[in-house]
Amino acid sequence: MNLHYVINLWEPAAPAFCSFSKPYVGNKKDLLKVAAKMQNADPQSETAKAIQEYFNGNHGATHNIAYREVPILTPVRVLACSTMRLPDRTWEHINAWGYPYKMKFDSADVSQIIIRFEGKYHRFIKARFAGFCHEGIKGDWQSVGFMLFGNAEVIEANDEMNTFENLLYVKEDTAKNKQMLKAELDDPRNIVFDRICDEIFGDG
C-alpha cells in the first residue's frame, strides 16, 4: 500500500471554550485534494500551503493547530487494512454534549487501516455512504453533508448521487497491541462512525 500521512486539524467536536487537535490520515492524492478544497474556501489557508510545500519537498513545513506550531504531515506505514460494504443501518450518535442524533444510511463502503503513531496502534476509518441522513426536529429524515460544522474540506458530498464520504481517515480505536485492532477489522459491529459524524455536527 502506498505511503500515508498523519495530519492534525482543529477538533470540530471540542466545546467552544476548548482547543484540541484531531488526527486524520490520507495518501498524497487525497491530501492534495483536501488542500485544494481548503484553498478554494480560503486562498490564504496556511494548512493548504503547508501541504503543498511538503509534497514539493519541504518536509519541515508546519502549520498552527490548537495554538501550537506542528509539522504539517507525518509519514506512517499501513500495517493492516480491510474493506467492506455495509447494508442499511440506523443508530444513535451522541454528540460532545451528550445530545443524541438519530442517523441512518442505505449502504456504506468502508475502508479501514491500522497504523502505529506516537507509540500506539490506531484503527482509522473512512466511508462512502449512500442515503446518509439524520432525523430532523419534526421526525423527518434529512440528508447530511450540505451544512457541515466540522472540517468541511475533508468531506465530499454529492447531492445528485446522494452520497457522502470523508476523504481522509478518522480514528475509531486505539490500543497498545496491534493484534487487538486487527481482530476488529472484519467485524462490522466495531464500526461506530462517531468521528465521521463529528464532522457533520461539530460541537453542536
Secondary structure, 3 states (H helix, E strand, C coil): CCCEEEEEEECCCCCCCCCCEEEEEEEHHHHHHHHHHHHHHCCCCHHHHHHHHHHCCCCCCEEEECCEEEECCEEECEEEEEEEEECCEEEEEECCCCCEEEEEECEEEEEEEEEEECCEEEEEEEEEEECCEEECCCCCEEECCCCCCCCHHHEEEECCCCEEEECCEEEEEEECCHHHHHCCCCCHHHCCCHHHHHHHHCCC
